[in-house]
Amino acid sequence: MNIQDAYKKLDLAKGLNRERVESQYQNLKTELEPKISGTQNERLKQVYTNRLDEVEQAYAILIAHFEDGAAEVFQKVNPVTEVSDFSPKNIPVQQPKKKRWRIVGFVLFGLVIIAASLFLINSEVFAEEEVDNFRKMEGEKQVFVNNLTLRQYPDAKSSKIEVFPLGTRLFYDQNENPKTDDKNRVWRKVRVIHPVYGWDRPNERLPYPYEGWMAVEECGVPWVEDSLTTANLLRILGNDDAGRSITSSYRHGLVEFFQQNNYFDEWIIYGSDKKDKLQKVMLTNLGNSEDDCNGDDQSDLVAIMNNQNNGNQKLIVLSTDRNGKVSVIYEDDAYDTEDQLNIYNGMRKLSSSQLRSLRRKFSNNIENAIVLQQGVDEKVLFIENGSVRNYYNY
């Protein structure tokens, strides 16, 4: 590793002084060591370990470089004259004063040149501008669904590079045109931010670690979004389980719904573990949503909203059309007829026999239904002719 590579490994511009190198080394070391000890992902741990090894090696090379430079200056200022013996014939003849002053002048001039050179080398006058490898990029996007897969080519069957969760930062390669597959998915060439190298790569001989093709849209519904919209979604989801059953179209619909009603930072949606009998969020086909652009069924969304200030709850039901446009068709507070708060404990699917009984009582057009547990009561919720209905004693 040469001096230029060593500066690059420390994410520094070439020529920065020793103080800056030592400071950057401590910053990187402090950042990487907790990541190595804290991650359970062996692959990621190896990446962090390799990066720390690079930082240690680069630091050692630059420190040696600084020390060698100081020694060289000292040698020039204080040259050592070897004397083979101390016989009178080897004693140097006294130089004339004029010649000695000329030598002294040359030495002083040399010292001035050396000092000026060292100043320019260690100053930032001619240093390249440092680049933040984790900077905000123009047109930057973030993963808006639970996760997206980066692949080698714009094909769902091509080699997988990595899977990235909600909120991961990326940007499009504007030199590559979008590709649309037979499932109406739009693929884009992207670069995804790396946890160690950021938008950069380990060195110029290697490719960018996370560069490839990613499906970013289906049937006109985006799977990636800008940072503000993604941040607003995260203000709605109270935990990881909340987003497990919420598809991309409903994520967009919830953000719009919260914006229109000024619900941000007051209301929140929590999810349940998928093994729990009662769920706080349920994606199920109640028969009100249209098929998507591929002709596949789309489910309706039922969710319990929680007020973070007073403990109130709301029950909301959402449906979507062919183009992914979401409508909130039902919104109701969790109060009973006596104006007492009657907490929603959760919901579950209606059994087949109960669904048959419900159809006999109401209509054979009922596609599906769910059971809501509210306090000590249970009621069935279904959609009939586009309207949400609640029925006790089913």
VOGU-3710 file (C-alpha; in Angstrom, 3 decimals, decimal comma):
1> mniqdaykkl> 0,000/0,000/0,000  1,553/3,344/-1,029  1,075/6,742/0,635  -1,740/7,782/-1,723  -3,655/4,543/-1,074  -3,129/4,927/2,667  -4,750/8,378/2,642  -7,649/6,980/0,606  -8,197/4,060/3,019  -8,619/6,625/5,783
11> dlakglnrer> -11,037/8,651/3,608  -8,617/11,595/3,617  -7,208/13,827/0,907  -3,543/13,234/0,143  -1,118/15,486/1,997  -3,099/16,119/5,192  -0,922/16,413/8,290  -0,242/13,919/11,043  -2,765/15,434/13,430  -5,591/14,982/10,908
21> vesqyqnlkt> -4,476/11,403/10,187  -4,423/10,460/13,882  -7,822/12,068/14,468  -9,416/10,265/11,483  -7,849/6,953/12,555  -9,389/7,229/16,027  -12,790/8,169/14,543  -12,842/5,172/12,190  -11,622/2,793/14,869  -14,252/4,035/17,327
31> elepkisgtq> -16,934/3,573/14,645  -15,916/0,089/13,457  -15,090/-1,720/16,719  -18,680/-1,521/18,132  -20,034/-2,668/14,773  -17,763/-5,732/14,813  -18,763/-6,716/18,349  -22,416/-5,768/17,936  -23,475/-7,493/14,701  -24,692/-11,104/14,550
41> nerlkqvytn> -24,295/-11,233/10,779  -21,044/-13,116/10,084  -20,744/-11,714/6,578  -21,170/-8,149/7,792  -18,773/-8,779/10,683  -16,107/-9,901/8,201  -16,659/-6,749/6,124  -16,196/-4,556/9,210  -13,116/-6,542/10,319  -11,485/-6,236/6,895
51> rldeveqaya> -12,184/-2,516/6,893  -10,585/-2,115/10,337  -7,509/-4,053/9,140  -7,233/-1,648/6,181  -7,498/1,343/8,515  -4,817/-0,056/10,857  -2,452/-0,760/7,955  -3,011/2,661/6,366  -2,443/4,406/9,704  0,823/2,534/10,292
61> iliahfedga> 2,100/3,439/6,807  1,295/7,138/7,214  2,860/7,356/10,699  6,033/5,752/9,318  5,896/8,229/6,441  5,710/11,196/8,814  8,567/9,871/10,972  10,773/9,141/7,941  10,150/12,669/6,662  11,187/14,183/9,975
71> aevfqkvnpv> 14,361/12,062/10,083  15,279/13,103/6,542  14,970/16,779/7,425  17,149/16,251/10,515  19,828/14,552/8,416  19,861/17,477/5,985  20,128/20,012/8,788  22,705/18,035/10,824  24,904/16,058/8,399  27,292/13,536/10,043
81> tevsdfspkn> 30,914/13,507/8,871  32,718/10,206/9,207  36,394/10,394/10,306  38,459/7,330/9,476  41,419/8,197/11,755  42,695/11,066/13,829  46,083/11,542/12,251  47,176/15,128/11,568  47,122/14,608/7,843  43,337/13,882/7,990
91> ipvqqpkkkr> 42,499/17,044/9,902  40,594/19,292/7,457  42,342/22,470/6,382  40,733/25,666/7,653  38,567/27,198/4,905  38,724/30,861/4,171  36,005/32,913/5,913  34,435/34,011/2,636  33,987/30,425/1,494  32,597/29,419/4,879
101> wrivgfvlfg> 29,989/32,163/4,790  29,014/31,026/1,306  28,489/27,485/2,604  26,467/28,765/5,545  24,306/30,779/3,133  23,614/27,736/1,002  22,677/25,721/4,098  20,293/28,405/5,339  18,723/28,753/1,902  18,256/24,974/1,791
111> lviiaaslfl> 16,596/25,002/5,194  14,160/27,678/4,036  13,270/25,643/0,943  12,793/22,461/3,008  10,644/24,262/5,589  8,466/25,830/2,899  8,042/22,474/1,158  7,019/20,732/4,380  4,532/23,490/5,102  2,882/23,134/1,706
121> insevfaeee> 2,834/19,333/1,899  1,216/19,285/5,330  -1,125/22,202/4,757  -4,461/22,090/2,967  -3,396/24,660/0,363  -2,936/22,034/-2,342  -4,928/19,242/-0,662  -7,850/17,758/-2,535  -11,263/18,499/-1,109  -12,412/15,716/1,191
131> vdnfrkmege> -15,474/13,837/-0,025  -18,105/12,552/2,394  -18,837/9,028/1,170  -22,169/9,026/3,045  -23,383/12,387/1,708  -26,930/13,023/0,526  -27,060/12,268/-3,202  -29,139/14,154/-5,755  -32,271/12,124/-6,557  -31,608/9,757/-3,657
141> kqvfvnnltl> -34,341/7,204/-2,865  -35,075/4,796/-0,008  -36,584/1,312/0,111  -40,288/1,813/0,929  -41,404/-1,824/1,356  -40,244/-4,473/3,843  -37,260/-5,387/1,663  -36,017/-5,280/-1,933  -33,513/-7,545/-3,683  -30,565/-6,245/-5,680
151> rqypdakssk> -29,858/-8,505/-8,679  -27,214/-8,755/-11,360  -29,674/-8,182/-14,223  -33,263/-6,804/-14,570  -34,764/-10,263/-14,106  -36,292/-11,836/-10,985  -34,410/-15,058/-11,784  -30,956/-13,487/-12,138  -28,250/-13,781/-9,473  -29,021/-12,140/-6,142
161> ievfplgtrl> -26,446/-9,667/-4,850  -28,072/-8,657/-1,555  -31,444/-7,989/0,128  -32,058/-4,531/1,627  -34,663/-3,572/4,275  -37,029/-0,624/4,612  -35,207/2,720/4,656  -32,060/1,612/2,781  -30,600/4,488/0,721  -29,952/4,185/-3,025
171> fydqnenpkt> -29,868/6,207/-6,236  -30,589/5,463/-9,891  -27,948/5,169/-12,591  -29,203/7,815/-15,017  -27,116/6,315/-17,840  -29,310/3,185/-17,850  -32,923/3,297/-19,066  -35,690/1,606/-17,017  -36,699/-1,947/-18,006  -40,246/-3,336/-17,644
181> ddknrvwrkv> -40,841/-7,087/-17,318  -43,912/-9,226/-18,074  -45,251/-8,680/-14,522  -45,415/-4,910/-15,090  -42,467/-4,416/-12,752  -40,121/-1,534/-13,514  -36,405/-2,281/-13,004  -33,719/0,339/-12,482  -29,938/0,174/-12,378  -29,062/1,387/-8,878
191> rvihpvygwd> -26,194/1,862/-6,474  -27,012/1,077/-2,839  -25,083/2,674/0,008  -22,511/0,385/1,670  -22,238/0,337/5,515  -18,435/0,798/5,361  -17,558/2,398/2,007  -20,709/4,493/1,586  -21,179/5,405/-2,084  -17,515/4,557/-2,839
201> rpnerlpypy> -15,698/1,257/-3,397  -12,720/-0,358/-1,610  -10,317/0,728/-4,356  -10,361/1,682/-8,027  -9,584/-1,870/-9,154  -12,758/-3,315/-7,615  -16,401/-2,736/-8,633  -18,872/-0,976/-6,379  -20,027/-3,588/-3,812  -23,754/-2,858/-4,106
211> egwmaveecg> -24,454/-1,951/-7,716  -26,991/-3,821/-9,841  -30,658/-3,959/-10,851  -33,657/-3,581/-8,563  -37,427/-3,805/-9,163  -38,690/-0,417/-7,945  -42,321/-0,342/-9,069  -45,204/-2,661/-9,955  -48,509/-1,737/-11,617  -47,657/1,931/-11,176
221> vpwvedsltt> -47,112/1,635/-7,394  -43,580/2,677/-6,318  -41,548/0,363/-4,082  -39,005/3,101/-3,361  -39,656/6,668/-2,237  -37,934/9,906/-1,297  -36,525/10,283/2,208  -39,376/12,517/3,471  -42,151/10,096/2,467  -40,190/7,172/3,952
231> anllrilgnd> -39,639/9,104/7,188  -43,379/9,811/7,391  -44,141/6,112/6,948  -41,810/5,283/9,851  -43,724/7,790/12,000  -46,863/5,693/11,387  -45,425/2,217/12,023  -45,003/1,626/15,749  -42,925/-1,551/15,446  -41,477/-3,966/12,894
241> dagrsitssy> -44,583/-6,169/12,950  -46,767/-3,222/11,924  -45,326/-3,158/8,419  -45,360/-6,916/7,872  -48,916/-6,973/6,453  -48,958/-3,521/4,830  -48,231/-3,593/1,107  -46,706/-0,707/-0,850  -50,008/0,761/-2,067  -51,411/0,854/1,477
251> rhglveffqq> -48,187/2,423/2,756  -48,703/5,285/0,300  -52,391/5,452/1,254  -51,631/5,636/4,989  -49,069/8,421/4,522  -51,615/10,421/2,520  -54,382/9,701/5,059  -52,232/10,820/8,004  -51,180/13,981/6,161  -54,757/14,930/5,286
261> nnyfdewiiy> -55,921/14,478/8,892  -52,802/15,794/10,647  -52,420/12,492/12,506  -48,600/12,358/12,544  -47,013/12,044/16,016  -50,468/11,616/17,596  -51,680/8,352/16,114  -49,638/5,236/15,470  -50,193/1,665/14,261  -48,708/-1,310/16,105
271> gsdkkdklqk> -48,491/-4,806/14,689  -48,661/-8,220/16,336  -46,393/-11,205/16,116  -47,597/-13,404/13,256  -48,040/-16,303/15,712  -50,481/-14,355/17,906  -54,122/-15,405/17,765  -55,311/-11,795/17,588  -53,762/-9,346/15,141  -53,643/-5,544/15,223
281> vmltnlgnse> -53,259/-5,255/11,429  -54,843/-7,637/8,915  -54,607/-7,828/5,147  -57,557/-9,880/3,912  -59,826/-10,035/0,876  -63,123/-8,525/1,989  -64,186/-8,204/-1,636  -64,006/-4,437/-1,984  -60,608/-3,982/-3,679  -60,182/-4,352/-7,431
291> ddcngddqsd> -57,795/-6,764/-9,148  -54,387/-5,256/-9,929  -53,021/-4,580/-13,431  -51,932/-8,223/-13,718  -55,450/-9,486/-12,909  -54,460/-10,711/-9,429  -56,680/-10,273/-6,360  -55,898/-7,376/-4,041  -56,808/-7,575/-0,361  -58,388/-4,938/1,840
301> lvaimnnqnn> -56,564/-3,626/4,906  -58,005/-3,438/8,410  -55,903/-1,747/11,085  -56,203/-0,534/14,668  -54,767/2,939/15,277  -53,608/3,978/18,762  -53,578/7,510/20,147  -50,237/8,186/21,865  -51,659/10,910/24,118  -54,957/9,669/25,571
311> gnqklivlst> -55,205/5,905/24,889  -58,026/6,262/22,365  -58,236/3,888/19,399  -59,582/4,003/15,870  -60,500/1,187/13,522  -59,828/1,913/9,842  -60,600/-0,097/6,703  -58,866/0,637/3,384  -59,422/-0,638/-0,146  -57,434/-0,158/-3,364
321> drngkvsviy> -58,290/0,058/-7,055  -56,617/-1,418/-10,147  -54,022/1,379/-10,279  -53,070/1,166/-6,611  -55,104/4,202/-5,534  -56,146/3,696/-1,897  -59,398/4,831/-0,266  -60,184/4,843/3,462  -63,748/3,527/3,476  -64,237/3,258/7,244
331> eddaydtedq> -62,942/5,114/10,313  -64,446/4,740/13,776  -63,389/5,518/17,353  -63,389/2,710/19,921  -66,273/4,079/21,985  -69,486/2,251/22,818  -73,029/3,671/22,982  -72,421/4,944/26,529  -69,437/6,963/25,323  -67,013/4,692/27,169
341> lniyngmrkl> -63,725/3,653/25,629  -64,045/0,007/24,570  -60,542/-1,149/23,672  -59,912/-3,233/20,554  -57,898/-6,267/21,628  -57,363/-7,440/18,064  -58,928/-9,339/15,185  -58,949/-12,784/13,602  -60,366/-14,476/10,532  -63,898/-15,812/10,559
351> sssqlrslrr> -64,099/-19,589/10,299  -65,667/-21,216/7,234  -68,746/-22,384/9,114  -69,255/-18,933/10,640  -68,881/-17,347/7,200  -71,557/-19,652/5,756  -73,881/-18,733/8,605  -73,206/-15,043/8,018  -73,989/-15,366/4,320  -77,302/-17,089/5,065
361> kfsnnienai> -78,221/-14,288/7,440  -77,190/-11,390/5,169  -76,012/-12,043/1,637  -74,170/-14,609/-0,454  -72,172/-11,728/-1,899  -70,115/-11,400/1,281  -66,609/-12,327/0,183  -65,026/-12,655/3,597  -65,240/-11,319/7,152  -63,166/-10,854/10,291
371> vlqqgvdekv> -63,959/-11,096/13,991  -63,112/-8,068/16,142  -62,573/-8,552/19,870  -63,523/-5,328/21,621  -63,340/-5,490/25,394  -65,447/-8,499/26,428  -67,477/-8,352/23,214  -66,895/-9,828/19,789  -68,377/-8,570/16,556  -67,994/-9,532/12,938
381> lfiengsvrn> -66,917/-6,986/10,339  -67,605/-7,379/6,628  -68,185/-5,276/3,506  -71,524/-5,416/1,698  -72,151/-3,335/-1,437  -69,124/-1,171/-0,703  -70,146/-0,384/2,881  -68,540/-1,689/6,074  -70,920/-3,388/8,463  -70,500/-4,546/12,091
391> yyny> -72,667/-7,312/13,494  -72,792/-8,603/17,086  -73,926/-12,108/18,153  -72,921/-13,660/14,854
//
